[in-house]
Amino acid sequence: MDAQLTALAINCTLKPSPAESSSEVLGRQILEALAGHGVIGTMVRAVDHSFAPGVGKDMGDGDEWPALRAQVLAADVLVFLTPTWLGQHSSVAQRVLERLDAELSETDTRGRPTLFDKVAIAGIVGNEDGAHHIAAVLFQALDDVGFSIPAQGSVYWNGEAMQTTDYKDLPATPEKVAQSIATAAANAAHLARMLRGSGYPA
């Protein structure tokens, strides 16, 4: 029997736990959909951890990135979650991307970049425009460091601009968002399973 596929969701909200987070709600929905395809997931809130600015895999005393990095390396699927602020991904999301930059100089036992054979999808929420731009930035960065992006691998919700309703406040998941969650999860699980069975060449 195939080994269990796993997913790690990194929530890049600006709100420390236990504050409510729309990114967390969307992330839980994506992880639930992945579970339906045999992928067991966990979520971490990046802002709850102290990791230094920089592009190294370990920035020294007090840096908590190495522990989070170990979780990234252990997972088959990364679910990258961010809110939208001023039309951009969060500052926390940018710091996570910058720390992932260290993987460009790291290789596995076969001499390949450490993040080859791993899949990444994105979840983006906000009551302003910017989701397509953010997905483009995230996917370019995640592809650069070695992740594979499945077809239609982003899920987003944009509320009405300059209003106060957040994704977490909705009475039900919008139909189009639910469809996007289902598609992204199915395609991520499919691609992760394919890469598990036959990864990229050395």
Secondary structure as UniProt FT lines:
FT   STRAND          5..11
FT   TURN            17..18
FT   HELIX           22..35
FT   TURN            36..38
FT   STRAND          39..45
FT   HELIX           46..48
FT   TURN            61..62
FT   HELIX           65..74
FT   STRAND          77..85
FT   TURN            86..87
FT   STRAND          88..89
FT   HELIX           91..100
FT   HELIX           101..105
FT   TURN            109..110
FT   TURN            114..117
FT   STRAND          119..126
FT   HELIX           131..144
FT   TURN            145..146
FT   TURN            151..152
FT   STRAND          154..158
FT   TURN            161..162
FT   HELIX           167..169
FT   HELIX           175..197
//
